[in-house]
Amino acid sequence: MIVLAIIAMIAGGVGVALFNKFKKAQISATKIRVKAVRDAVTQYMIETPSCPKSMEELLSGRYLDKDKMKDAWGSSIVLKCPGTGDPEGADVSSPGPDKQDGTADDIKSWEM
């Protein structure tokens, strides 16, 4: 019985550690996607003298792959061009793990 309790405690500790690693991996993956969108906007602005009107415009112009349009939690990445956080470029953001735009856990291109 004691052996089972010890195994359960070890398994619980491993589960918590793995869950924390998974959450960090989701944040890292979303940061990479936000940077990819920001880079696609920069490339678009170099080739055309204007801001893209939407993510679909980046997709149709082959500046961006479709898999980069959503964050790790399934929410759409938000593009605002010209930006307010980056007035010379675009604001690219993810609503983050809570899926609520404008909260503390948002991932923002101008803060990276």
C-alpha positions in Angstrom: 0.0 0.0 0.0 2.8 2.4 0.8 4.5 1.5 -2.4 1.4 2.5 -4.4 1.2 5.8 -2.5 4.8 6.6 -3.4 4.3 5.6 -7.0 1.2 7.9 -7.1 3.1 10.8 -5.6 5.9 10.4 -8.2 3.4 10.1 -11.1 1.7 13.2 -9.8 4.9 15.2 -9.7 5.9 14.1 -13.2 2.4 15.0 -14.5 2.7 18.5 -13.1 6.2 19.0 -14.5 5.1 17.8 -17.9 2.0 20.1 -17.9 4.2 23.1 -17.1 6.6 22.2 -19.9 3.6 21.9 -22.3 2.3 25.3 -21.3 5.8 26.9 -21.9 6.0 25.1 -25.3 2.6 26.6 -26.3 3.8 30.1 -25.4 7.1 29.6 -27.4 5.2 28.2 -30.4 2.8 31.2 -30.4 5.7 33.7 -30.1 7.3 32.0 -33.2 4.0 32.4 -35.1 3.6 36.0 -34.1 7.1 36.7 -35.3 6.4 34.9 -38.5 3.3 37.1 -39.1 5.3 40.2 -38.2 8.0 39.2 -40.7 5.4 38.5 -43.4 4.0 42.0 -42.9 7.5 43.5 -43.2 8.1 41.6 -46.4 4.7 42.7 -47.7 5.5 46.4 -46.9 8.9 46.2 -48.6 7.3 44.8 -51.8 4.2 47.0 -51.8 4.1 50.5 -50.3 1.2 49.8 -48.1 -0.1 47.8 -45.1 -1.9 44.5 -45.6 -5.6 44.9 -44.9 -5.9 41.4 -43.4 -4.2 38.1 -42.7 -5.9 36.7 -45.8 -4.1 39.2 -47.9 -0.8 37.9 -46.6 -2.0 34.3 -47.2 -3.1 35.0 -50.8 0.1 36.8 -51.6 2.1 33.8 -50.3 3.8 35.9 -47.6 2.4 33.6 -44.9 1.5 29.9 -44.5 -2.0 29.1 -43.4 -0.7 27.2 -40.3 0.7 30.5 -38.9 -2.7 32.2 -38.8 -3.7 30.7 -35.4 -2.0 30.5 -32.0 -1.3 27.4 -30.0 -4.7 27.6 -28.4 -6.6 27.8 -31.6 -7.4 31.5 -31.5 -6.8 33.7 -34.6 -3.7 35.9 -34.5 -4.7 39.5 -34.7 -3.1 41.9 -37.2 -3.4 45.7 -37.0 -1.6 47.7 -39.6 -0.4 50.4 -39.2 0.2 49.5 -35.6 -0.1 51.6 -32.4 2.6 49.6 -30.5 4.8 49.6 -33.6 3.7 52.7 -35.6 6.2 52.0 -38.4 5.1 48.5 -38.9 2.2 46.3 -37.7 0.8 45.2 -34.4 0.6 41.4 -34.3 -0.8 39.7 -31.2 -2.3 36.6 -29.8 -5.0 36.6 -27.1 -2.9 34.1 -25.2 -3.9 31.1 -23.1 -7.1 32.7 -21.7 -8.3 33.5 -25.3 -9.3 37.0 -24.2 -7.8 39.9 -26.1 -6.5 42.8 -24.0 -5.4 40.8 -21.0 -2.0 40.4 -19.3 -1.2 37.1 -20.9 -1.5 38.4 -24.5 1.5 37.8 -26.7 2.4 41.0 -28.6 4.9 41.5 -31.4 5.9 45.0 -30.1 6.9 43.6 -26.7 9.2 40.9 -28.0 
